[in-house]
Amino acid sequence: MLQRTLDRLRAEFLEMPGLHLTAHQMERLCGVDPATCRAVINALIDERFLCVNANGRYSRTTEGAGPRLRPVKTVHTTAEDTRKAS
């Protein structure tokens, strides 16, 4: 039953880009009990197929559920830097 549920959830997330589901929604979608669903979710997280956001919704890791971090360019100025040359 676990393998069938793993395959089903993988297929759902692959077929519908941008899909975000709660654990309860996955339970209903697959028709499984909470313990089975938790085991499947943990397996998909361990293989880095799924990730969870701050609201408890799961999505494909490649969907960018987490924030994209970018390097920040900073400009440091001092009092000497602001003086104009004469």
MMTF fields as JSON, N, C-alpha, C and O atoms, coordinates in Angstrom:
{
  "mmtfVersion": "1.0.0",
  "mmtfProducer": "UNKNOWN",
  "numBonds": 343,
  "numAtoms": 344,
  "numGroups": 86,
  "numChains": 1,
  "numModels": 1,
  "chainsPerModel": [1],
  "groupsPerChain": [86],
  "chainIdList": ["A"],
  "bondAtomList": [4, 2, 8, 6, 12, 10, 16, 14, 20, 18, 24, 22, 28, 26, 32, 30, 36, 34, 40, 38, 44, 42, 48, 46, 52, 50, 56, 54, 60, 58, 64, 62, 68, 66, 72, 70, 76, 74, 80, 78, 84, 82, 88, 86, 92, 90, 96, 94, 100, 98, 104, 102, 108, 106, 112, 110, 116, 114, 120, 118, 124, 122, 128, 126, 132, 130, 136, 134, 140, 138, 144, 142, 148, 146, 152, 150, 156, 154, 160, 158, 164, 162, 168, 166, 172, 170, 176, 174, 180, 178, 184, 182, 188, 186, 192, 190, 196, 194, 200, 198, 204, 202, 208, 206, 212, 210, 216, 214, 220, 218, 224, 222, 228, 226, 232, 230, 236, 234, 240, 238, 244, 242, 248, 246, 252, 250, 256, 254, 260, 258, 264, 262, 268, 266, 272, 270, 276, 274, 280, 278, 284, 282, 288, 286, 292, 290, 296, 294, 300, 298, 304, 302, 308, 306, 312, 310, 316, 314, 320, 318, 324, 322, 328, 326, 332, 330, 336, 334, 340, 338],
  "bondOrderList": [1, 1, 1, 1, 1, 1, 1, 1, 1, 1, 1, 1, 1, 1, 1, 1, 1, 1, 1, 1, 1, 1, 1, 1, 1, 1, 1, 1, 1, 1, 1, 1, 1, 1, 1, 1, 1, 1, 1, 1, 1, 1, 1, 1, 1, 1, 1, 1, 1, 1, 1, 1, 1, 1, 1, 1, 1, 1, 1, 1, 1, 1, 1, 1, 1, 1, 1, 1, 1, 1, 1, 1, 1, 1, 1, 1, 1, 1, 1, 1, 1, 1, 1, 1, 1],
  "groupList": [{"groupName": "MET", "atomNameList": ["N", "CA", "C", "O"], "elementList": ["N", "C", "C", "O"], "formalChargeList": [0, 0, 0, 0], "bondAtomList": [1, 0, 2, 1, 3, 2], "bondOrderList": [1, 1, 2], "singleLetterCode": "M", "chemCompType": "L-PEPTIDE LINKING"}, {"groupName": "LEU", "atomNameList": ["N", "CA", "C", "O"], "elementList": ["N", "C", "C", "O"], "formalChargeList": [0, 0, 0, 0], "bondAtomList": [1, 0, 2, 1, 3, 2], "bondOrderList": [1, 1, 2], "singleLetterCode": "L", "chemCompType": "L-PEPTIDE LINKING"}, {"groupName": "GLN", "atomNameList": ["N", "CA", "C", "O"], "elementList": ["N", "C", "C", "O"], "formalChargeList": [0, 0, 0, 0], "bondAtomList": [1, 0, 2, 1, 3, 2], "bondOrderList": [1, 1, 2], "singleLetterCode": "Q", "chemCompType": "L-PEPTIDE LINKING"}, {"groupName": "ARG", "atomNameList": ["N", "CA", "C", "O"], "elementList": ["N", "C", "C", "O"], "formalChargeList": [0, 0, 0, 0], "bondAtomList": [1, 0, 2, 1, 3, 2], "bondOrderList": [1, 1, 2], "singleLetterCode": "R", "chemCompType": "L-PEPTIDE LINKING"}, {"groupName": "THR", "atomNameList": ["N", "CA", "C", "O"], "elementList": ["N", "C", "C", "O"], "formalChargeList": [0, 0, 0, 0], "bondAtomList": [1, 0, 2, 1, 3, 2], "bondOrderList": [1, 1, 2], "singleLetterCode": "T", "chemCompType": "L-PEPTIDE LINKING"}, {"groupName": "ASP", "atomNameList": ["N", "CA", "C", "O"], "elementList": ["N", "C", "C", "O"], "formalChargeList": [0, 0, 0, 0], "bondAtomList": [1, 0, 2, 1, 3, 2], "bondOrderList": [1, 1, 2], "singleLetterCode": "D", "chemCompType": "L-PEPTIDE LINKING"}, {"groupName": "ALA", "atomNameList": ["N", "CA", "C", "O"], "elementList": ["N", "C", "C", "O"], "formalChargeList": [0, 0, 0, 0], "bondAtomList": [1, 0, 2, 1, 3, 2], "bondOrderList": [1, 1, 2], "singleLetterCode": "A", "chemCompType": "L-PEPTIDE LINKING"}, {"groupName": "GLU", "atomNameList": ["N", "CA", "C", "O"], "elementList": ["N", "C", "C", "O"], "formalChargeList": [0, 0, 0, 0], "bondAtomList": [1, 0, 2, 1, 3, 2], "bondOrderList": [1, 1, 2], "singleLetterCode": "E", "chemCompType": "L-PEPTIDE LINKING"}, {"groupName": "PHE", "atomNameList": ["N", "CA", "C", "O"], "elementList": ["N", "C", "C", "O"], "formalChargeList": [0, 0, 0, 0], "bondAtomList": [1, 0, 2, 1, 3, 2], "bondOrderList": [1, 1, 2], "singleLetterCode": "F", "chemCompType": "L-PEPTIDE LINKING"}, {"groupName": "PRO", "atomNameList": ["N", "CA", "C", "O"], "elementList": ["N", "C", "C", "O"], "formalChargeList": [0, 0, 0, 0], "bondAtomList": [1, 0, 2, 1, 3, 2], "bondOrderList": [1, 1, 2], "singleLetterCode": "P", "chemCompType": "L-PEPTIDE LINKING"}, {"groupName": "GLY", "atomNameList": ["N", "CA", "C", "O"], "elementList": ["N", "C", "C", "O"], "formalChargeList": [0, 0, 0, 0], "bondAtomList": [1, 0, 2, 1, 3, 2], "bondOrderList": [1, 1, 2], "singleLetterCode": "G", "chemCompType": "PEPTIDE LINKING"}, {"groupName": "HIS", "atomNameList": ["N", "CA", "C", "O"], "elementList": ["N", "C", "C", "O"], "formalChargeList": [0, 0, 0, 0], "bondAtomList": [1, 0, 2, 1, 3, 2], "bondOrderList": [1, 1, 2], "singleLetterCode": "H", "chemCompType": "L-PEPTIDE LINKING"}, {"groupName": "CYS", "atomNameList": ["N", "CA", "C", "O"], "elementList": ["N", "C", "C", "O"], "formalChargeList": [0, 0, 0, 0], "bondAtomList": [1, 0, 2, 1, 3, 2], "bondOrderList": [1, 1, 2], "singleLetterCode": "C", "chemCompType": "L-PEPTIDE LINKING"}, {"groupName": "VAL", "atomNameList": ["N", "CA", "C", "O"], "elementList": ["N", "C", "C", "O"], "formalChargeList": [0, 0, 0, 0], "bondAtomList": [1, 0, 2, 1, 3, 2], "bondOrderList": [1, 1, 2], "singleLetterCode": "V", "chemCompType": "L-PEPTIDE LINKING"}, {"groupName": "ILE", "atomNameList": ["N", "CA", "C", "O"], "elementList": ["N", "C", "C", "O"], "formalChargeList": [0, 0, 0, 0], "bondAtomList": [1, 0, 2, 1, 3, 2], "bondOrderList": [1, 1, 2], "singleLetterCode": "I", "chemCompType": "L-PEPTIDE LINKING"}, {"groupName": "ASN", "atomNameList": ["N", "CA", "C", "O"], "elementList": ["N", "C", "C", "O"], "formalChargeList": [0, 0, 0, 0], "bondAtomList": [1, 0, 2, 1, 3, 2], "bondOrderList": [1, 1, 2], "singleLetterCode": "N", "chemCompType": "L-PEPTIDE LINKING"}, {"groupName": "TYR", "atomNameList": ["N", "CA", "C", "O"], "elementList": ["N", "C", "C", "O"], "formalChargeList": [0, 0, 0, 0], "bondAtomList": [1, 0, 2, 1, 3, 2], "bondOrderList": [1, 1, 2], "singleLetterCode": "Y", "chemCompType": "L-PEPTIDE LINKING"}, {"groupName": "SER", "atomNameList": ["N", "CA", "C", "O"], "elementList": ["N", "C", "C", "O"], "formalChargeList": [0, 0, 0, 0], "bondAtomList": [1, 0, 2, 1, 3, 2], "bondOrderList": [1, 1, 2], "singleLetterCode": "S", "chemCompType": "L-PEPTIDE LINKING"}, {"groupName": "LYS", "atomNameList": ["N", "CA", "C", "O"], "elementList": ["N", "C", "C", "O"], "formalChargeList": [0, 0, 0, 0], "bondAtomList": [1, 0, 2, 1, 3, 2], "bondOrderList": [1, 1, 2], "singleLetterCode": "K", "chemCompType": "L-PEPTIDE LINKING"}],
  "groupTypeList": [0, 1, 2, 3, 4, 1, 5, 3, 1, 3, 6, 7, 8, 1, 7, 0, 9, 10, 1, 11, 1, 4, 6, 11, 2, 0, 7, 3, 1, 12, 10, 13, 5, 9, 6, 4, 12, 3, 6, 13, 14, 15, 6, 1, 14, 5, 7, 3, 8, 1, 12, 13, 15, 6, 15, 10, 3, 16, 17, 3, 4, 4, 7, 10, 6, 10, 9, 3, 1, 3, 9, 13, 18, 4, 13, 11, 4, 4, 6, 7, 5, 4, 3, 18, 6, 17],
  "groupIdList": [1, 2, 3, 4, 5, 6, 7, 8, 9, 10, 11, 12, 13, 14, 15, 16, 17, 18, 19, 20, 21, 22, 23, 24, 25, 26, 27, 28, 29, 30, 31, 32, 33, 34, 35, 36, 37, 38, 39, 40, 41, 42, 43, 44, 45, 46, 47, 48, 49, 50, 51, 52, 53, 54, 55, 56, 57, 58, 59, 60, 61, 62, 63, 64, 65, 66, 67, 68, 69, 70, 71, 72, 73, 74, 75, 76, 77, 78, 79, 80, 81, 82, 83, 84, 85, 86],
  "secStructList": [7, 2, 2, 2, 2, 2, 2, 2, 2, 2, 2, 2, 2, 2, 2, 1, 6, 6, 7, 7, 5, 7, 2, 2, 2, 2, 2, 2, 2, 2, 6, 7, 7, 2, 2, 2, 2, 2, 2, 2, 2, 2, 2, 2, 2, 2, 6, 6, 1, 3, 3, 3, 7, 6, 6, 1, 7, 3, 3, 3, 4, 4, 4, 7, 7, 1, 7, 7, 7, 7, 7, 7, 7, 7, 7, 7, 7, 7, 2, 2, 2, 2, 1, 7, 7, 7],
  "xCoordList": [0.828, 0.0, 0.871, 0.525, 1.993, 2.859, 3.399, 3.391, 3.868, 4.432, 3.377, 3.655, 2.186, 1.095, 0.762, 0.513, 0.758, 0.473, 1.622, 1.382, 2.864, 4.022, 3.909, 4.089, 3.613, 3.491, 2.354, 2.483, 1.252, 0.094, 0.414, 0.116, 1.016, 1.334, 2.389, 2.286, 3.402, 4.397, 3.723, 4.0, 2.846, 2.151, 1.31, 1.303, 0.602, -0.242, 0.603, 0.251, 1.712, 2.557, 3.271, 3.535, 3.584, 4.223, 3.232, 3.589, 1.992, 0.982, 0.466, 0.03, 0.512, -0.038, 1.025, 1.156, 1.788, 2.8, 2.15, 1.071, 2.817, 2.286, 1.313, 0.742, 1.112, 0.194, 0.754, 1.923, -0.08, 0.272, -0.835, -1.987, -0.521, -1.522, -1.093, 0.095, -2.097, -1.837, -1.797, -2.189, -1.327, -1.296, -2.714, -2.941, -3.657, -5.05, -5.6, -6.315, -5.275, -5.73, -5.127, -5.793, -3.863, -3.231, -3.876, -4.045, -4.238, -4.94, -6.23, -6.509, -7.012, -8.286, -8.075, -8.803, -7.088, -6.815, -6.469, -6.932, -5.652, -5.2, -6.058, -5.915, -6.939, -7.798, -7.03, -7.291, -6.07, -5.268, -5.417, -5.87, -5.027, -5.091, -3.932, -2.955, -4.037, -2.992, -1.594, -0.615, -1.482, -0.157, 0.494, 1.687, -0.279, 0.245, 0.651, 1.71, -0.182, 0.107, 1.384, 2.209, 1.554, 2.747, 3.994, 5.02, 3.919, 5.065, 5.412, 6.589, 4.409, 4.625, 5.212, 6.155, 4.66, 5.171, 6.631, 7.465, 6.935, 8.319, 9.263, 10.383, 8.811, 9.645, 9.887, 11.002, 8.852, 8.997, 9.858, 10.553, 9.811, 10.679, 12.124, 13.045, 12.325, 13.673, 14.349, 15.559, 13.578, 14.173, 14.169, 14.513, 13.78, 13.781, 12.855, 13.114, 11.785, 10.762, 9.787, 9.348, 9.446, 8.522, 9.234, 10.24, 8.678, 9.105, 7.839, 6.787, 7.947, 6.795, 7.073, 8.199, 6.025, 6.207, 5.731, 5.297, 5.802, 5.454, 3.979, 3.613, 3.123, 1.693, 1.308, 0.125, 2.29, 2.0, 1.535, 0.95, 1.783, 1.415, 2.664, 3.758, 2.461, 3.556, 3.524, 2.456, 4.704, 4.828, 6.113, 6.958, 6.245, 7.478, 8.634, 8.498, 9.743, 10.925, 11.323, 11.779, 11.162, 11.551, 10.568, 10.821, 9.46, 8.469, 8.839, 8.144, 9.919, 10.354, 9.468, 9.153, 9.067, 8.194, 8.878, 8.229, 10.169, 10.899, 11.324, 11.249, 11.763, 12.203, 13.485, 14.352, 13.593, 14.823, 15.781, 15.471, 16.921, 17.906, 18.842, 19.344, 19.066, 19.969, 21.026, 20.761, 22.222, 23.243, 22.847, 22.262, 23.173, 22.843, 24.107, 25.141, 24.009, 25.145, 24.991, 23.941, 26.024, 25.979, 27.068, 28.119, 26.798, 27.777, 28.103, 27.232, 29.348, 29.782, 30.431, 31.389, 29.917, 30.509, 30.966, 30.405, 31.977, 32.479, 32.45, 32.187, 32.716, 32.735, 33.768, 33.544, 34.892, 35.913, 35.451, 35.843, 34.624, 34.129, 33.192, 33.093, 32.519, 31.539, 32.141, 31.464, 33.406, 34.07, 34.374, 34.801, 34.154, 34.446, 35.894, 36.466, 36.449, 37.832, 37.84, 36.924, 38.853, 38.896, 39.875, 40.028],
  "yCoordList": [-1.198, 0.0, 1.26, 2.253, 1.222, 2.395, 2.744, 3.909, 1.73, 2.0, 2.563, 3.476, 2.025, 2.525, 3.978, 4.779, 4.315, 5.689, 6.615, 7.744, 6.158, 6.943, 7.254, 8.397, 6.234, 6.414, 7.363, 8.194, 7.239, 8.1, 9.568, 10.439, 9.837, 11.224, 11.807, 12.963, 11.012, 11.491, 11.878, 12.938, 11.019, 11.274, 12.545, 13.339, 12.746, 13.938, 15.209, 16.173, 15.208, 16.401, 16.637, 17.784, 15.571, 15.73, 16.209, 16.994, 15.737, 16.103, 17.524, 18.153, 18.033, 19.356, 20.27, 20.37, 20.939, 21.867, 22.939, 23.443, 23.271, 24.282, 23.738, 24.508, 22.427, 21.821, 21.968, 21.669, 22.427, 22.579, 21.931, 22.352, 20.921, 20.198, 20.083, 20.023, 20.055, 19.758, 18.24, 17.504, 17.783, 16.347, 15.781, 14.692, 16.516, 16.049, 15.914, 14.957, 16.856, 16.77, 15.561, 14.915, 15.255, 14.07, 12.79, 11.831, 12.769, 11.606, 11.35, 10.221, 12.409, 12.272, 11.892, 11.056, 12.496, 12.217, 10.747, 10.125, 10.202, 8.82, 7.811, 6.605, 8.292, 7.387, 6.547, 5.353, 7.177, 6.45, 7.081, 8.218, 6.322, 6.814, 7.775, 7.786, 8.586, 9.567, 8.972, 9.577, 7.814, 7.205, 6.807, 7.036, 6.219, 5.837, 7.076, 7.104, 8.087, 9.325, 9.968, 10.446, 9.984, 10.57, 9.818, 10.438, 8.49, 7.691, 8.003, 8.093, 8.165, 8.486, 9.891, 10.093, 10.86, 12.229, 12.265, 12.903, 11.578, 11.544, 10.932, 11.409, 9.878, 9.252, 10.218, 10.299, 10.949, 11.893, 13.1, 13.669, 13.485, 14.559, 14.064, 14.781, 12.842, 12.276, 12.17, 12.369, 11.861, 11.774, 13.127, 13.225, 14.154, 15.543, 15.766, 16.61, 15.006, 15.221, 16.284, 17.13, 16.238, 17.215, 18.074, 17.679, 19.265, 20.129, 20.758, 20.746, 21.298, 21.898, 23.374, 23.768, 24.195, 25.628, 25.977, 25.094, 27.229, 27.667, 27.457, 27.387, 27.354, 27.154, 25.681, 25.359, 24.784, 23.357, 22.739, 21.656, 23.4, 22.858, 22.268, 22.825, 21.129, 20.424, 20.693, 20.793, 20.807, 20.99, 20.322, 19.943, 20.185, 19.626, 20.548, 21.77, 19.974, 20.752, 21.657, 22.778, 21.198, 21.996, 23.109, 23.91, 23.188, 24.237, 25.523, 26.53, 25.508, 26.733, 27.146, 28.325, 26.179, 26.497, 27.384, 28.171, 27.251, 28.07, 29.389, 29.55, 30.316, 31.596, 31.423, 30.629, 32.158, 32.129, 33.134, 34.318, 32.647, 33.511, 34.043, 33.291, 35.338, 35.974, 36.73, 37.249, 36.798, 37.602, 39.071, 39.562, 39.736, 41.156, 41.96, 41.69, 42.958, 43.843, 45.013, 45.654, 45.284, 46.414, 47.399, 47.032, 48.643, 49.695, 50.293, 50.819, 50.206, 50.76, 52.119, 52.22, 53.126, 54.452, 54.951, 54.61, 55.749, 56.374, 57.883, 58.367, 58.598, 60.078, 60.514, 61.493, 59.818, 60.182, 59.95, 60.688, 58.935, 58.648, 59.749, 59.971, 60.424, 61.428, 62.789, 63.667, 63.001, 64.295, 64.417, 63.457, 65.583, 65.822, 66.257, 66.942, 65.832, 66.249, 67.695, 68.125, 68.449, 69.855, 70.098, 71.232],
  "zCoordList": [0.0, 0.0, 0.0, -0.64, 0.711, 0.752, -0.634, -1.032, -1.368, -2.69, -3.637, -4.414, -3.569, -4.422, -4.097, -4.998, -2.815, -2.393, -2.783, -3.211, -2.642, -3.088, -4.582, -5.004, -5.366, -6.814, -7.161, -8.06, -6.455, -6.72, -6.44, -7.257, -5.293, -4.952, -5.884, -6.296, -6.215, -7.179, -8.493, -9.054, -8.974, -10.236, -10.156, -11.096, -9.044, -8.891, -8.931, -9.611, -8.204, -8.162, -9.493, -9.854, -10.223, -11.529, -12.591, -13.471, -12.505, -13.5, -13.318, -14.281, -12.091, -11.813, -11.228, -10.008, -12.091, -11.572, -10.699, -11.009, -9.621, -8.716, -7.685, -6.913, -7.655, -6.691, -5.283, -5.04, -4.359, -2.947, -2.143, -2.242, -1.35, -0.564, 0.894, 1.212, 1.77, 3.174, 3.336, 2.432, 4.476, 4.748, 4.719, 4.191, 5.282, 5.293, 3.874, 3.576, 3.005, 1.62, 0.914, 0.106, 1.219, 0.623, 1.138, 0.384, 2.415, 2.974, 2.203, 1.801, 2.001, 1.287, -0.17, -0.705, -0.811, -2.213, -2.433, -3.39, -1.539, -1.689, -0.941, -1.139, -0.091, 0.673, 1.673, 1.823, 2.365, 3.351, 4.73, 4.868, 5.739, 7.114, 7.375, 6.627, 8.44, 8.734, 8.911, 8.476, 9.532, 9.763, 8.438, 8.238, 7.542, 6.23, 5.449, 4.823, 5.485, 4.77, 5.309, 4.53, 6.621, 7.234, 6.786, 6.507, 6.714, 6.267, 4.812, 4.463, 3.974, 2.561, 2.42, 1.655, 3.151, 3.099, 3.542, 2.9, 4.64, 5.127, 4.096, 3.915, 3.423, 2.39, 1.235, 0.719, 0.826, -0.283, 0.106, -0.737, 1.375, 1.853, 1.926, 1.536, 2.423, 2.528, 1.164, 1.054, 0.129, -1.209, -1.921, -3.099, -1.193, -1.682, -2.871, -3.729, -2.908, -3.928, -3.453, -4.233, -2.154, -1.566, -0.536, 0.053, -0.34, 0.761, 1.336, 0.698, 2.528, 3.197, 3.417, 3.721, 3.259, 3.502, 4.903, 5.643, 5.274, 6.621, 6.949, 8.122, 5.924, 6.147, 6.228, 6.335, 6.179, 6.274, 4.969, 4.975, 3.861, 2.549, 1.905, 1.985, 1.27, 0.622, -0.875, -1.478, -1.464, -2.904, -3.362, -2.552, -4.687, -5.216, -4.88, -4.926, -4.551, -4.208, -5.365, -5.139, -6.582, -7.747, -8.053, -8.953, -7.339, -7.568, -6.855, -6.997, -6.09, -5.423, -4.269, -4.109, -3.467, -2.339, -1.31, -0.621, -1.217, -0.261, -0.889, -2.107, -0.078, -0.633, -1.424, -1.059, -2.485, -3.27, -2.663, -2.53, -2.308, -1.681, -2.754, -3.59, -2.719, -3.661, -2.894, -1.809, -3.445, -2.764, -2.792, -3.757, -1.738, -1.627, -1.828, -1.216, -2.702, -2.907, -1.965, -1.92, -1.225, -0.305, -0.665, -1.189, -0.377, -0.613, 0.74, 1.432, 1.1, 2.37, 2.105, 1.339, 2.727, 2.569, 3.926, 4.967, 3.878, 5.103, 4.896, 3.795, 5.941, 5.836, 4.814, 4.102, 4.721, 3.758, 2.33, 1.426, 2.112, 0.768, 0.267, -0.939, 1.162, 0.753, 0.508, -0.028, 0.886, 0.628, -0.853, -1.493, -1.38, -2.781, -2.934, -2.087, -4.041, -4.338, -4.795, -5.495, -4.412, -4.815, -5.921, -6.373]
}
